[in-house]
Amino acid sequence: MNRIATLAKKGLRLLPRATLILMLLAVPVLAMPMMRADTGHRIEAPAHKNRSVGFVLLVSLQRGQSL
């Protein structure tokens, strides 16, 4: 009986610590659905400006061949 009481005491002493660790691990998992629910505001990258360097290069190469 003394052994069972000692094991129960140890288990009850570890219970608050284990609960705290489990709560700390569960907070990010439970916070993710809340973060995904608000999709109204997005920060997007600016649009890529199309530069026509390829066209200029093509024209200059064609001029070089005709000479």
Biopython code that builds the backbone (N, CA, C, O; Angstrom):
import numpy as np
from Bio.PDB.StructureBuilder import StructureBuilder

atoms = [
    (1, "MET", "N", (0.823, -1.194, 0.000)),
    (1, "MET", "CA", (0.000, 0.000, 0.000)),
    (1, "MET", "C", (0.869, 1.261, 0.000)),
    (1, "MET", "O", (0.527, 2.256, -0.638)),
    (2, "ASN", "N", (1.991, 1.211, 0.717)),
    (2, "ASN", "CA", (2.882, 2.354, 0.791)),
    (2, "ASN", "C", (3.478, 2.673, -0.582)),
    (2, "ASN", "O", (3.676, 3.839, -0.927)),
    (3, "ARG", "N", (3.761, 1.623, -1.361)),
    (3, "ARG", "CA", (4.337, 1.805, -2.690)),
    (3, "ARG", "C", (3.328, 2.469, -3.629)),
    (3, "ARG", "O", (3.696, 3.343, -4.415)),
    (4, "ILE", "N", (2.087, 2.067, -3.553)),
    (4, "ILE", "CA", (1.034, 2.659, -4.401)),
    (4, "ILE", "C", (0.845, 4.131, -4.038)),
    (4, "ILE", "O", (0.665, 4.972, -4.918)),
    (5, "ALA", "N", (0.887, 4.437, -2.754)),
    (5, "ALA", "CA", (0.730, 5.828, -2.321)),
    (5, "ALA", "C", (1.895, 6.684, -2.805)),
    (5, "ALA", "O", (1.699, 7.840, -3.181)),
    (6, "THR", "N", (3.091, 6.136, -2.799)),
    (6, "THR", "CA", (4.264, 6.879, -3.268)),
    (6, "THR", "C", (4.158, 7.148, -4.765)),
    (6, "THR", "O", (4.458, 8.251, -5.220)),
    (7, "LEU", "N", (3.734, 6.150, -5.527)),
    (7, "LEU", "CA", (3.565, 6.338, -6.972)),
    (7, "LEU", "C", (2.473, 7.362, -7.267)),
    (7, "LEU", "O", (2.610, 8.175, -8.181)),
    (8, "ALA", "N", (1.401, 7.323, -6.500)),
    (8, "ALA", "CA", (0.311, 8.277, -6.691)),
    (8, "ALA", "C", (0.781, 9.692, -6.371)),
    (8, "ALA", "O", (0.421, 10.638, -7.071)),
    (9, "LYS", "N", (1.578, 9.841, -5.327)),
    (9, "LYS", "CA", (2.113, 11.150, -4.964)),
    (9, "LYS", "C", (2.999, 11.717, -6.073)),
    (9, "LYS", "O", (2.899, 12.895, -6.418)),
    (10, "LYS", "N", (3.864, 10.868, -6.624)),
    (10, "LYS", "CA", (4.747, 11.310, -7.706)),
    (10, "LYS", "C", (3.927, 11.707, -8.941)),
    (10, "LYS", "O", (4.207, 12.713, -9.592)),
    (11, "GLY", "N", (2.928, 10.907, -9.241)),
    (11, "GLY", "CA", (2.079, 11.203, -10.394)),
    (11, "GLY", "C", (1.317, 12.497, -10.220)),
    (11, "GLY", "O", (1.189, 13.270, -11.169)),
    (12, "LEU", "N", (0.813, 12.748, -9.034)),
    (12, "LEU", "CA", (0.086, 13.985, -8.790)),
    (12, "LEU", "C", (1.009, 15.205, -8.777)),
    (12, "LEU", "O", (0.594, 16.314, -9.110)),
    (13, "ARG", "N", (2.253, 14.984, -8.393)),
    (13, "ARG", "CA", (3.221, 16.079, -8.419)),
    (13, "ARG", "C", (3.614, 16.434, -9.854)),
    (13, "ARG", "O", (3.877, 17.600, -10.151)),
    (14, "LEU", "N", (3.657, 15.451, -10.737)),
    (14, "LEU", "CA", (4.023, 15.694, -12.131)),
    (14, "LEU", "C", (2.853, 16.207, -12.976)),
    (14, "LEU", "O", (3.068, 16.762, -14.054)),
    (15, "LEU", "N", (1.650, 16.033, -12.511)),
    (15, "LEU", "CA", (0.462, 16.397, -13.281)),
    (15, "LEU", "C", (0.409, 17.879, -13.651)),
    (15, "LEU", "O", (0.153, 18.178, -14.817)),
    (16, "PRO", "N", (0.634, 18.823, -12.739)),
    (16, "PRO", "CA", (0.597, 20.242, -13.148)),
    (16, "PRO", "C", (1.670, 20.593, -14.178)),
    (16, "PRO", "O", (1.421, 21.362, -15.106)),
    (17, "ARG", "N", (2.860, 20.028, -14.009)),
    (17, "ARG", "CA", (3.945, 20.290, -14.954)),
    (17, "ARG", "C", (3.611, 19.737, -16.335)),
    (17, "ARG", "O", (3.830, 20.404, -17.346)),
    (18, "ALA", "N", (3.083, 18.528, -16.374)),
    (18, "ALA", "CA", (2.713, 17.909, -17.652)),
    (18, "ALA", "C", (1.581, 18.688, -18.318)),
    (18, "ALA", "O", (1.575, 18.851, -19.538)),
    (19, "THR", "N", (0.633, 19.166, -17.530)),
    (19, "THR", "CA", (-0.465, 19.947, -18.085)),
    (19, "THR", "C", (0.045, 21.249, -18.682)),
    (19, "THR", "O", (-0.400, 21.650, -19.757)),
    (20, "LEU", "N", (0.964, 21.908, -18.008)),
    (20, "LEU", "CA", (1.531, 23.151, -18.515)),
    (20, "LEU", "C", (2.284, 22.927, -19.825)),
    (20, "LEU", "O", (2.153, 23.719, -20.758)),
    (21, "ILE", "N", (3.061, 21.868, -19.900)),
    (21, "ILE", "CA", (3.814, 21.567, -21.125)),
    (21, "ILE", "C", (2.863, 21.252, -22.271)),
    (21, "ILE", "O", (3.073, 21.712, -23.393)),
    (22, "LEU", "N", (1.830, 20.481, -22.006)),
    (22, "LEU", "CA", (0.858, 20.160, -23.052)),
    (22, "LEU", "C", (0.114, 21.402, -23.532)),
    (22, "LEU", "O", (-0.179, 21.533, -24.720)),
    (23, "MET", "N", (-0.187, 22.303, -22.619)),
    (23, "MET", "CA", (-0.861, 23.543, -23.026)),
    (23, "MET", "C", (0.051, 24.404, -23.891)),
    (23, "MET", "O", (-0.398, 24.992, -24.874)),
    (24, "LEU", "N", (1.330, 24.479, -23.528)),
    (24, "LEU", "CA", (2.264, 25.264, -24.325)),
    (24, "LEU", "C", (2.448, 24.681, -25.727)),
    (24, "LEU", "O", (2.645, 25.421, -26.691)),
    (25, "LEU", "N", (2.385, 23.372, -25.832)),
    (25, "LEU", "CA", (2.505, 22.732, -27.144)),
    (25, "LEU", "C", (1.222, 22.857, -27.957)),
    (25, "LEU", "O", (1.271, 22.873, -29.187)),
    (26, "ALA", "N", (0.086, 22.944, -27.292)),
    (26, "ALA", "CA", (-1.195, 22.980, -27.994)),
    (26, "ALA", "C", (-1.565, 24.376, -28.469)),
    (26, "ALA", "O", (-2.365, 24.505, -29.396)),
    (27, "VAL", "N", (-1.016, 25.423, -27.872)),
    (27, "VAL", "CA", (-1.398, 26.789, -28.230)),
    (27, "VAL", "C", (-1.139, 27.105, -29.706)),
    (27, "VAL", "O", (-2.046, 27.624, -30.356)),
    (28, "PRO", "N", (0.037, 26.827, -30.276)),
    (28, "PRO", "CA", (0.225, 27.137, -31.700)),
    (28, "PRO", "C", (-0.695, 26.337, -32.620)),
    (28, "PRO", "O", (-1.157, 26.847, -33.640)),
    (29, "VAL", "N", (-0.953, 25.104, -32.261)),
    (29, "VAL", "CA", (-1.821, 24.264, -33.087)),
    (29, "VAL", "C", (-3.241, 24.803, -33.073)),
    (29, "VAL", "O", (-3.907, 24.828, -34.109)),
    (30, "LEU", "N", (-3.701, 25.227, -31.930)),
    (30, "LEU", "CA", (-5.062, 25.753, -31.819)),
    (30, "LEU", "C", (-5.173, 27.167, -32.380)),
    (30, "LEU", "O", (-6.270, 27.589, -32.746)),
    (31, "ALA", "N", (-4.079, 27.904, -32.456)),
    (31, "ALA", "CA", (-4.115, 29.266, -32.975)),
    (31, "ALA", "C", (-4.128, 29.305, -34.501)),
    (31, "ALA", "O", (-4.554, 30.307, -35.074)),
    (32, "MET", "N", (-3.685, 28.269, -35.164)),
    (32, "MET", "CA", (-3.613, 28.274, -36.627)),
    (32, "MET", "C", (-4.971, 28.470, -37.304)),
    (32, "MET", "O", (-5.054, 29.287, -38.221)),
    (33, "PRO", "N", (-6.035, 27.774, -36.912)),
    (33, "PRO", "CA", (-7.315, 28.021, -37.586)),
    (33, "PRO", "C", (-7.789, 29.462, -37.423)),
    (33, "PRO", "O", (-8.427, 29.995, -38.331)),
    (34, "MET", "N", (-7.500, 30.099, -36.309)),
    (34, "MET", "CA", (-7.893, 31.488, -36.115)),
    (34, "MET", "C", (-7.113, 32.401, -37.047)),
    (34, "MET", "O", (-7.664, 33.376, -37.557)),
    (35, "MET", "N", (-5.847, 32.102, -37.277)),
    (35, "MET", "CA", (-5.036, 32.929, -38.166)),
    (35, "MET", "C", (-5.471, 32.761, -39.614)),
    (35, "MET", "O", (-5.452, 33.730, -40.374)),
    (36, "ARG", "N", (-5.858, 31.572, -40.009)),
    (36, "ARG", "CA", (-6.278, 31.329, -41.390)),
    (36, "ARG", "C", (-7.672, 31.867, -41.671)),
    (36, "ARG", "O", (-8.030, 32.064, -42.832)),
    (37, "ALA", "N", (-8.459, 32.106, -40.645)),
    (37, "ALA", "CA", (-9.825, 32.572, -40.852)),
    (37, "ALA", "C", (-9.843, 34.005, -41.366)),
    (37, "ALA", "O", (-10.763, 34.379, -42.092)),
    (38, "ASP", "N", (-8.866, 34.806, -41.015)),
    (38, "ASP", "CA", (-8.821, 36.201, -41.423)),
    (38, "ASP", "C", (-7.958, 36.334, -42.669)),
    (38, "ASP", "O", (-6.751, 36.557, -42.571)),
    (39, "THR", "N", (-8.575, 36.197, -43.844)),
    (39, "THR", "CA", (-7.827, 36.310, -45.103)),
    (39, "THR", "C", (-8.171, 37.604, -45.825)),
    (39, "THR", "O", (-7.891, 37.742, -47.015)),
    (40, "GLY", "N", (-8.770, 38.547, -45.123)),
    (40, "GLY", "CA", (-9.180, 39.795, -45.755)),
    (40, "GLY", "C", (-8.015, 40.692, -46.112)),
    (40, "GLY", "O", (-8.085, 41.408, -47.111)),
    (41, "HIS", "N", (-6.964, 40.678, -45.347)),
    (41, "HIS", "CA", (-5.832, 41.559, -45.591)),
    (41, "HIS", "C", (-4.632, 40.717, -46.003)),
    (41, "HIS", "O", (-4.159, 39.857, -45.261)),
    (42, "ARG", "N", (-4.168, 40.989, -47.190)),
    (42, "ARG", "CA", (-2.994, 40.270, -47.685)),
    (42, "ARG", "C", (-1.942, 41.268, -48.099)),
    (42, "ARG", "O", (-2.248, 42.335, -48.630)),
    (43, "ILE", "N", (-0.724, 40.918, -47.854)),
    (43, "ILE", "CA", (0.398, 41.728, -48.318)),
    (43, "ILE", "C", (1.004, 40.990, -49.502)),
    (43, "ILE", "O", (1.517, 39.880, -49.365)),
    (44, "GLU", "N", (0.936, 41.620, -50.655)),
    (44, "GLU", "CA", (1.435, 40.972, -51.862)),
    (44, "GLU", "C", (2.649, 41.721, -52.380)),
    (44, "GLU", "O", (2.825, 42.913, -52.128)),
    (45, "ALA", "N", (3.462, 41.011, -53.093)),
    (45, "ALA", "CA", (4.649, 41.613, -53.691)),
    (45, "ALA", "C", (4.231, 42.497, -54.858)),
    (45, "ALA", "O", (3.218, 42.226, -55.503)),
    (46, "PRO", "N", (4.983, 43.534, -55.137)),
    (46, "PRO", "CA", (4.647, 44.381, -56.287)),
    (46, "PRO", "C", (4.771, 43.599, -57.592)),
    (46, "PRO", "O", (5.550, 42.651, -57.694)),
    (47, "ALA", "N", (4.001, 44.007, -58.567)),
    (47, "ALA", "CA", (4.004, 43.321, -59.854)),
    (47, "ALA", "C", (5.369, 43.460, -60.531)),
    (47, "ALA", "O", (6.003, 44.514, -60.474)),
    (48, "HIS", "N", (5.798, 42.389, -61.163)),
    (48, "HIS", "CA", (7.085, 42.385, -61.850)),
    (48, "HIS", "C", (6.971, 43.211, -63.128)),
    (48, "HIS", "O", (6.096, 42.969, -63.960)),
    (49, "LYS", "N", (7.854, 44.175, -63.271)),
    (49, "LYS", "CA", (7.820, 45.022, -64.459)),
    (49, "LYS", "C", (8.479, 44.281, -65.619)),
    (49, "LYS", "O", (9.597, 43.777, -65.506)),
    (50, "ASN", "N", (7.760, 44.229, -66.731)),
    (50, "ASN", "CA", (8.268, 43.551, -67.908)),
    (50, "ASN", "C", (9.198, 44.502, -68.647)),
    (50, "ASN", "O", (8.770, 45.550, -69.131)),
    (51, "ARG", "N", (10.434, 44.143, -68.728)),
    (51, "ARG", "CA", (11.410, 44.970, -69.428)),
    (51, "ARG", "C", (11.716, 44.319, -70.770)),
    (51, "ARG", "O", (11.939, 43.111, -70.845)),
    (52, "SER", "N", (11.724, 45.112, -71.812)),
    (52, "SER", "CA", (11.851, 44.557, -73.154)),
    (52, "SER", "C", (13.308, 44.492, -73.606)),
    (52, "SER", "O", (13.639, 44.912, -74.715)),
    (53, "VAL", "N", (14.160, 43.975, -72.759)),
    (53, "VAL", "CA", (15.571, 43.815, -73.119)),
    (53, "VAL", "C", (15.707, 42.750, -74.199)),
    (53, "VAL", "O", (16.551, 42.867, -75.087)),
    (54, "GLY", "N", (14.881, 41.717, -74.123)),
    (54, "GLY", "CA", (14.956, 40.648, -75.117)),
    (54, "GLY", "C", (14.642, 41.143, -76.512)),
    (54, "GLY", "O", (15.291, 40.733, -77.474)),
    (55, "PHE", "N", (13.653, 42.022, -76.638)),
    (55, "PHE", "CA", (13.288, 42.559, -77.947)),
    (55, "PHE", "C", (14.416, 43.426, -78.510)),
    (55, "PHE", "O", (14.736, 43.335, -79.695)),
    (56, "VAL", "N", (15.010, 44.253, -77.676)),
    (56, "VAL", "CA", (16.117, 45.106, -78.133)),
    (56, "VAL", "C", (17.294, 44.244, -78.567)),
    (56, "VAL", "O", (17.936, 44.536, -79.576)),
    (57, "LEU", "N", (17.581, 43.199, -77.826)),
    (57, "LEU", "CA", (18.665, 42.299, -78.181)),
    (57, "LEU", "C", (18.376, 41.595, -79.499)),
    (57, "LEU", "O", (19.274, 41.438, -80.326)),
    (58, "LEU", "N", (17.143, 41.172, -79.703)),
    (58, "LEU", "CA", (16.767, 40.502, -80.946)),
    (58, "LEU", "C", (16.928, 41.431, -82.137)),
    (58, "LEU", "O", (17.456, 41.027, -83.173)),
    (59, "VAL", "N", (16.479, 42.670, -82.000)),
    (59, "VAL", "CA", (16.582, 43.633, -83.105)),
    (59, "VAL", "C", (18.045, 43.931, -83.400)),
    (59, "VAL", "O", (18.437, 44.011, -84.564)),
    (60, "SER", "N", (18.856, 44.096, -82.358)),
    (60, "SER", "CA", (20.265, 44.422, -82.610)),
    (60, "SER", "C", (21.000, 43.228, -83.227)),
    (60, "SER", "O", (21.917, 43.438, -84.020)),
    (61, "LEU", "N", (20.642, 42.007, -82.901)),
    (61, "LEU", "CA", (21.270, 40.858, -83.518)),
    (61, "LEU", "C", (20.866, 40.714, -84.987)),
    (61, "LEU", "O", (21.678, 40.307, -85.818)),
    (62, "GLN", "N", (19.617, 41.046, -85.302)),
    (62, "GLN", "CA", (19.179, 40.977, -86.695)),
    (62, "GLN", "C", (19.876, 42.042, -87.546)),
    (62, "GLN", "O", (20.201, 41.805, -88.709)),
    (63, "ARG", "N", (20.094, 43.177, -86.971)),
    (63, "ARG", "CA", (20.802, 44.229, -87.714)),
    (63, "ARG", "C", (22.251, 43.830, -87.969)),
    (63, "ARG", "O", (22.821, 44.160, -89.009)),
    (64, "GLY", "N", (22.837, 43.122, -87.015)),
    (64, "GLY", "CA", (24.224, 42.702, -87.179)),
    (64, "GLY", "C", (24.377, 41.653, -88.265)),
    (64, "GLY", "O", (25.427, 41.590, -88.904)),
    (65, "GLN", "N", (23.369, 40.831, -88.496)),
    (65, "GLN", "CA", (23.440, 39.797, -89.523)),
    (65, "GLN", "C", (23.261, 40.379, -90.918)),
    (65, "GLN", "O", (23.836, 39.877, -91.884)),
    (66, "SER", "N", (22.465, 41.436, -91.024)),
    (66, "SER", "CA", (22.196, 41.975, -92.355)),
    (66, "SER", "C", (23.359, 42.789, -92.901)),
    (66, "SER", "O", (23.415, 43.050, -94.103)),
    (67, "LEU", "N", (24.287, 43.196, -92.043)),
    (67, "LEU", "CA", (25.422, 43.989, -92.539)),
    (67, "LEU", "C", (26.434, 43.165, -93.202)),
    (67, "LEU", "O", (27.446, 43.687, -93.671)),
]
sb = StructureBuilder()
sb.init_structure("model")
sb.init_model(0)
sb.init_chain("A")
sb.init_seg("    ")
for serial, (resi, resn, name, xyz) in enumerate(atoms, 1):
    if name == "N":
        sb.init_residue(resn, " ", resi, " ")
    sb.init_atom(name, np.array(xyz, "f"), 0.0, 1.0, " ", f" {name:<3s}", serial, name[0])
structure = sb.get_structure()
